[in-house]
Every structure is written in C-alpha cells, then in structure tokens.
Amino acid sequence: MSKIIGIIGAMDVEVNGIIADMTNTTIEELSGMKFVSGELYGKSVVVCKCGIGKVFAGICAQTMIYKYNPTIIVNSGIAGALSEELSILDAVIATDVVQHDMDTSALGDPVGMISGINVINIHADNRISDFLESTTKALHINVKRGIIASGDQFVAGADKKRSIANTFGACACEMEGAAIGQVCYVNNVPFAILRTISDGKGEAMDYFTFASIAANQAIKIIKKFIESYEV
C-alpha cells in the first residue's frame, strides 16, 4: 500500500501553493470539502482545505483518515503569537496541542481536559516534528518548539493571550490544530502541527497585513518537508 502524506490547512491561502505544484491530481468532494490527491516530489500526497474552526478541522481529519489512510498528517498554516520570543513570520512546531476553550471545570475537571480521553495535552509526533524543525532551520527561518493552543475564537487582546499562555504554557494560538491532533490521537495516526506567525502584539491589524505572507512562509516549509521526508 502506498504511503501517503496528508496535509490540512484551514484556508485556500494555506494550501493552494502546495496543490499548484502537485501532479497526477484527483479531486474528490467529501463531507463538503475538496480533497486533492496526487504526487509532489515523487511522494503520494493528499491535501485539503478544511475551513476555519475545530469542527471543520475534525471532520476533515477523520474523513481523510477513513478515505485515504495517510501515514502521517501535518496541519500547516498561520497562528498568533503568545510568546515574546516569537515575531511575525517565525515558525512554531507543536510539541503538544491543547484546546483552550475546552472547560468543564465547573464539574471539577482541570481546564482544557478533553472528556472521554481525559487528557489536556496531546503530544505531536517527535519524528515528524524533528524533521519539520530541521527543514525550517535549513531554510533559515526562525523556529520555536512549544505548545500550540486551539479554540473557536480569534484571540485578540493582551489579557486573553496572557491567560492562555499562563494556563497552558502555550506559545501560539490558532483555531484548528488541536482538533486535528485529537482525531489523529484516537485513530493512532502520527501528526505534526506547523504554524507561522501572522499576528503578534498588533493582533487583528497584523493579521490583515501579514496573513498571506505568513501562509506562504508555511507553504515553503511544507514543500521542502515533503521533498525530503522519508515516510
């Protein structure tokens, strides 16, 4: 059976630059999403734009696993910085993912605990993440490993960012990665999360200015990763 690399991004700008270079492509519409399978640098790849938010991301990851049986899944895109160590266009590779808006603490649970699997942190695959890190460094892009927090909200404002960082030890936040991580966790599929920083202290204004540039930065890393990674 062919070994397949699965790539998921939330927005067109996060996946189109990958799809454009693929050959022998087939497009299938499943769960309201377009899955593009084909080849890139001689590797079998399936790429999908899932849409924004944890529900779309989870649907996409589960559908991709059922239909294409990827050997690994990488979620790539943009994120907001929660750490002073990160600047716009820097890269973050997740050691773990958490859901900052998961909260059953009124029932006595820790904030962020995912009921059913009863964990807060879901660990990303070390081998994939190590390779992503070395790829990013080879491209002379500043990179940090750390916890990435996901939730169904665009996080703006210093107080909210500080709260997420302090509660979870997270260095970046976005809206999909932890949902993809949860689906991969329950399906025993190795995963990694790569994000490039599109908004820092300037928050929404930074996002509108740098989202496309940051997404292209992530695409450059993912392409190099696919070219070099041995599945």
N, C-alpha and C positions, 0 to 999 in steps of 0.2 A: 504494500500500500504506500502511495506517495506521501511523503512528509510535507505538511502544509504549514506555512506561517500565516497566522491570522492577524490582521491589523484593523483596529477600530478607532475611528475619530468621530467627534460629535458633529462637526460642521464640514461643509464642502471644502473650505479653505484648508482643512486639516488632512484631507485625503486626496483631493484632486491631483495634486502634484505627484503622488505615487501612482495613481491609476493611469495618468497620462503616459507613463513610461512602461506600463505592462504590455505584454504581447499575448496573442492567442487567448484573448479575453472572452469570457461568457458572463452575461448579466442575468441574474435571477432575482425576481422580486418576491420576497418572503417576509411575512409579518409587517408588510408595509414599508420595507426597506430594500434597497438595491444592493445585492451582494455581487461584487465583481471578482471573479476568479480568473487566474491566468498565470503567467510567468514573469518574473523580474530577476535579472542577473542569473538565469538558469534555475531559479528556485520557484516552487509552487507557492502561490500567494493567494489569499482571499482578503479583500478589503471592503469595508462597509462604513458608510456614514450613518451613525445610529440616531442622530438627533440629540438635542440638549436635555440633560437631566438623567437621574438614576434609573427611572423606569424604562425609558428608551434604551439606555445602555445595557440594562439587564436583559431585556428582550433580545437585543442584538447579539449579545454574547451567547445566550442559550441557543438561539436559532443557529448561530454559526457553529456551535459545538455539535448540535444534532445533525445538521446538514453536511458540514464539511470535515468534521473531526480533525480540527487543526492540532498539530503537535504542540504549538505554543500560541498564545495570544499576547499581542502588545497593544496597549492603549496609548495613543500618541495625540498630542495636541498642546493647548496652552493652559496656563494657570496663573493665579495671582500669588504674589509673594507674601509670606507671613514672617519671613526672617530678614533681618538686617543684612545678612550675608549674601542675599540674592539681589541681583539687579536685573532690569529688563533685558531680555534675550539670553540670560543664563538658562541652563538646563537643570532640571531636577529629575532624578531617578528614584522611584519609591523603594525604600526598604520595607515599608508596610503601608497599607491603606486603612483609613478609618472613615466612618460615617458620622460627621459632626452633628448632624441633625437627627440622629437616632437617639431617642431619650425616653426610656421607661423608668427613670429614676424615682418617680412617684410610687412605683411598686417595689422599690428597694434595690433596683439594679444600678450598676455603675453607668454613668452617662456614656453613650456610644456602644453599649453592649448589644450585639445582634442576637435577638431571641431565636432559639432553635439550634444555632451552632454555638451560642454562648461565648462568643469572643468579641473583643473590641478591635484588636489589631489583626489584620490578615497579612501574612508575610508574602512579599513578592519573591519570585524565583531568583535565587542568587546567581546562577549561571547566566541567565539571560541578562540580569541587571548588571553583572560584572562586564559582560560583553558590550552592553549599551554604554557603560561608563568609559570603557577603553576606546570605543568608537567615537564618542563625543570628544574625548581628550585629543584623539588623533586629528580631529577637525579644528582643534584649537578653540574650542568653545568651553567657557567656564561651566563646571558641573558640580552639583552637590547631591549627595545621597541623603535621604531623610524620609520622614513620614509625610504622606500626602493625604489631606482631608477632603472628603467629598460631601456635598449636600445640595439639596434642591433650592439653592438661592445663590444669587450673585453677591458675594461677600464684599461689602464696601464699608468703610469707616474703621478708624483705628481701634475702637473699643471691641468690635466684633472680631477683628483679626487677632487682637491680643488675647481674647477669650479662647478662641480655637487653638491658638499656638500654646497657651498655658495649659489648657485642658488635655490636649492630646500630644503635645510636643511636636506639632506639625510645622513644616517649613513652607508649605504651599497648599493652596486650596483650589478646587475646581468642582465639577458637577457630575462626573461620570465614573471616575477610576475605581472607587471603592465598590460600586455596584458590579462592575466587570470583575473585580477581584473576588467578590463574594460568589458570583456564578462560577468562576473558574475554580474556586476553593471547593465548592460542593460537587463539582464534576471532575476534580483531580486533574485539571489542565494547568500546566505551568504558565504563569503570566508575569508580565512586567508593565510598569507604567512610566512613560517618558513625557515630561511636560517642559515647555519653555515658557519663560515668564513674560507675560504680556502687560501686566499691571502691577505696580508696586505702591509706593506712597501716594501716587496720583490717582489711584483707583480707576473709576469709570473713564476719566479723561485719558489715562494711559491706555486703557483697553481699546478705545476707539482709534487711537493713534497707532498702536503697535501690534494689534491682534494679528493682522495679516503677515507682518514681518516676522513675528514670533512663530506663527504657524509654519512659515517657510523654513525657518531655522529647524524646527522639529522634523519637517519632511526631509531635509538634508541629512539629518542624523539617521532617520529610519531607512532611507535609501542605502546609505553606507552600511548600516547594520545588516540589512537583507543581503547585500552583496557579499559580506564577509562571514556571516554567521553560518555555522555548520549545524543544521537542525538535528 
